Amino acid sequence: MSKRTSNRFGDSLLMGLVFLFLYAPIFILIIFSFNAGTSSSVWRGFSLHWYNELLHNRLILTSVYTTLMVSLLATLIATVAGTFAAIGFYSMRRSRRDTLMTVNNIPMMNADIVTGVSLCLLFVVFFNGWEHFAVWINSVQSAVTLPTRLSLGFGTMLIAHVCFNIPYVILAVGPKLRQMDRNLIDAAQDLGCTWMQAFWKVVIPEIKPGIVSGALTAFTMSVDDFIISYFTAGSSTSTLAMTIYGMTKKRVSPQINAVSTLLFVTVLVLLAIINIRESHQEKRAVRGTVSRPKAFKKPGRAVIILRRVAAGALACVLAVVLIVTGKAANARPVVNVCSWGEYIDEDLIAEFEETTGIAVNYQTVESNEALYSLIEMGGADFDVIVPSDYMIARLIDEGLLAELDYGNIPNYELIDAAYKGLNYDPDNKYTVPYAWGTLGIIYNTTMVDGEITSWDAMFDPQYAGQVLMINNSRDALAAALLDLGYSINTTDETELRAAFGRLREAKDAGVYQAFVMDQVFQKMEGGNAAIAMYYAGDYLTMLENNEDLAFVVPDEGSNWFVDAMCVLKTAQHKQEAEAWINFIASTTSSLANMDYIWYASPNGEALEQYGDYYFELYEEELDEELFAIMAPPVEVLDRCEIYENLPVDTLALYNDLWNQLGI
Amino acid sequence: MSKELIRLHDLCMAFDDELVLDHINLYINDSEFLTLLGPSGCGKTTTLRIIGGFTTPTGGDVTFDGVRINDVPPHKRQINTVFQKYALFPHLDVFENVAFGLRIAKIPAPEIEQRVMEMLEVVSLKGFERRRVDQLSGGQQQRVAIARALVNRPKVLLLDEPLGALDLRLRKDMQIELKRIQQQMGITFIYVTHDQEEALTMSDTVVVMDKGRIQQIGTPEDIYNEPKNAFVADFIGESNILNGTMVRDGVVRMYRREFPCVDGGFAPNEPVDVVIRPEDIDIVPVEQGQLVGTVTNVTFKGMQYDIIVDLGGFKWLIQTTDHSPVGAQVGVKIDPDGFHIMKKSEYSGLFGDYSSYSEEYEELADVSALEEEESGDEE
């Protein structure tokens, strides 16, 4: 007996641990979504701030709208198509039906990534074929002009969602049909129904539970999907999941916690509805067969009314969400902008739309390399992109950028001469600089003795286990190259191998706690690491959460980078694109942006006026030291180099060495 | 009787090249209770479905009141059906099930109310209006199905083994109930069953079918007393069927003996099938018997004994109220009107010998009834 009790205690303990393990991450996420501070690791008190921010975040509202639209439409289409498909399967001979059901189940078993990639490929192949076809059609006749260039977007994503949703609907409806007495349709027709009437009055009510749970499953799947959407949405559309993913690439804003919490709650509610429905049906089935209740009652009037009210309320909420988010999403002339996450003051977008009437479709991508592959794949329909220096050089080399008409961009005059004619665009034909900054070392003054002034710190065994190395080959090797006194743009193999040796030695000596990108925020803010290399603007963000942090551009020099706005050759809204570039380059926009993103603007006036702007806004003096980190003075910049686009061989060597490091 | 309502003319039906109906010719009179009787796969359900409009025949015509209705869809026929497992709509309650056809026909609501309640009264289901159909017993569901069909006031009601799923007791009650309803409403019933007793009890006319062909049409008495061939004789009731020779009118020879009988109209010395019903045979002392045999098996059946007697290697079933012990030598006596003489047919020699008789044969019959039901599902 006692043994039994102790077992029971053990059981519940194990159970508790399992649940803790399963749900602790989500609880932490939910708790931190109410954090007053910006950090994801330091608690600064309760606040609904981030939920409020969420409501004013255009990007998120737009993607919520996209998500809801694609999920609702896909659910609707898939439910209708899946229901009819299930009926078709039902009337087949068993052997054929079983074969088809297996085929039907494959997409559900299939890895999402395979489905996503294959759909993407299909669309691209189709678009290519279509282009030839449309050109031919347009050349042989002139009555109709077919668009020649199709691109991935909402439509293709919708098709993809319909595609992966249909099997779930079939799977839910099929069993209901099989449970149905085949004679029911005959009986209805016998009683005067046409086939269609029989279908609506008898078949649909019979299989309705299956249809509803199929639709709910499909909707949940759609809302939840990331991978397939990612591959089929193209560059100008993004669902909530994609937006969240894009946001994490730059830095983890607590808004993500808030939006994830909302998403979690939504999915939880949907799942609860599905489960409650199912158990309700089971109960009813049991009650129907086992007991023959004398007191069977139809649901009372109140219950029916309550149900109707609940359904109506749900519909209203949905409609309101669609209208609110739809407002944010809809407008006429368009410009498609692709930039980095958290890299613009979003009020600027609203302001631009208000003054020009042009809608901005603002997308983000996580890295230069990802942007490049999107463009190269042909799925992108961006107008304006904001790549970094070396990537611009590469895009110009490959003839992917359009020459700008600077007559449409009068504000280009305001850009300081120091940021014109740089090596990536020596003749100033393709670019208008957006922001610039430096790479440097961030360190925690309480954990390091004295000041750090050299890249040596990144390789010093004295800080073993305390150093965070940046997780990208170019920056990491740049640190080693600089430490050895070489140029960061070297193509000399021996120099590169020497730099690699330095890096590897440090890694083997256990200097590095980790190779990180975004995690640097939590680790440095939380005091979990002493030293890291990262970008100046991000240091300023971290400083808000941890005042002990310091930033230095080491004596050996560093990389300074420029991100510039360019227009793709394939852009379909060149005029709007130039209007956008001109707007962003203006002094007022530059000031607002600088204040928001903590990266320096190339606009000379803005750099001069920032002190006053800051004082007006916050009623306190701008800390000169911090401003010097954001926009380093000439003597610092003189120590730094801009990355050049490396030759193919060197890039391959970088890749090779990076792989050898084995992170 | 009254006028002809439905006629099947040279009706043929094939599924995947398999002929299931082979030139069926049949007419059905108004207000008649007609039963299609036969074993599973004989084509009776197919015939019913063709009349109902659920299946289109591959050949031949169906006429209703003289009009060809081959291509008329089910919802335009003045015919309603009671399906094998009732096919009640589970999402509707009893009232709505019965009202279904009237609602489709857009009958005004007060009239629907009145007609449905009337019909529920006819089938003794008053007070069950708001029950869910899955809370009813089999017999109650059955009656809902009948009410649902009859409320539309069809000219013809088709019933596809409607009592198959009920237990014996309920089946007997429902047989009487159905007959009563048919007489009360005065409409034509076309009834499909494999149960010969059901067919004999209720029908005005019985159509015996096998292998897609009609074997015999007639009143229950006709087909029982004057079966046309060995199949009918065996399928309807119990029969001993023996080979014989018709010596001349009124005299049949078997067991190298001549027996007086009442049939005639055969060629002299024509080989024939001789049917003798078990209840038409008397067991008498050996010396009084026309034939002498040995009792091999005795089963007590309540009202009578089923006695198997070996007569020259052929085992006869004899039903009698007198007990004879196994192994006893007995005499057998048959009155002239106990013989029924049939022409030879493709069924000759297939039925009518009780050699394989055992006490389990009743159970075997039940099993075959079950199989019938299952195969019926797949049609």
Boltz contact constraints between the chains, C-beta under 6 A:
constraints:
  - contact:
      token1: [A, 181]
      token2: [B, 87]
      max_distance: 6.0
  - contact:
      token1: [A, 183]
      token2: [B, 83]
      max_distance: 6.0
  - contact:
      token1: [A, 183]
      token2: [B, 87]
      max_distance: 6.0
  - contact:
      token1: [A, 184]
      token2: [B, 87]
      max_distance: 6.0
  - contact:
      token1: [A, 186]
      token2: [B, 54]
      max_distance: 6.0
  - contact:
      token1: [A, 187]
      token2: [B, 83]
      max_distance: 6.0
  - contact:
      token1: [A, 187]
      token2: [B, 87]
      max_distance: 6.0
  - contact:
      token1: [A, 189]
      token2: [B, 74]
      max_distance: 6.0
  - contact:
      token1: [A, 189]
      token2: [B, 75]
      max_distance: 6.0
  - contact:
      token1: [A, 190]
      token2: [B, 74]
      max_distance: 6.0
  - contact:
      token1: [A, 190]
      token2: [B, 80]
      max_distance: 6.0
  - contact:
      token1: [A, 190]
      token2: [B, 81]
      max_distance: 6.0
  - contact:
      token1: [A, 191]
      token2: [B, 100]
      max_distance: 6.0
  - contact:
      token1: [A, 191]
      token2: [B, 101]
      max_distance: 6.0
  - contact:
      token1: [A, 192]
      token2: [B, 75]
      max_distance: 6.0
  - contact:
      token1: [A, 192]
      token2: [B, 101]
      max_distance: 6.0
  - contact:
      token1: [A, 192]
      token2: [B, 104]
      max_distance: 6.0
  - contact:
      token1: [A, 192]
      token2: [B, 105]
      max_distance: 6.0
  - contact:
      token1: [A, 193]
      token2: [B, 75]
      max_distance: 6.0
  - contact:
      token1: [A, 193]
      token2: [B, 104]
      max_distance: 6.0
  - contact:
      token1: [A, 194]
      token2: [B, 75]
      max_distance: 6.0
  - contact:
      token1: [A, 202]
      token2: [B, 89]
      max_distance: 6.0
  - contact:
      token1: [A, 205]
      token2: [B, 91]
      max_distance: 6.0
  - contact:
      token1: [A, 288]
      token2: [B, 134]
      max_distance: 6.0
  - contact:
      token1: [A, 292]
      token2: [B, 135]
      max_distance: 6.0
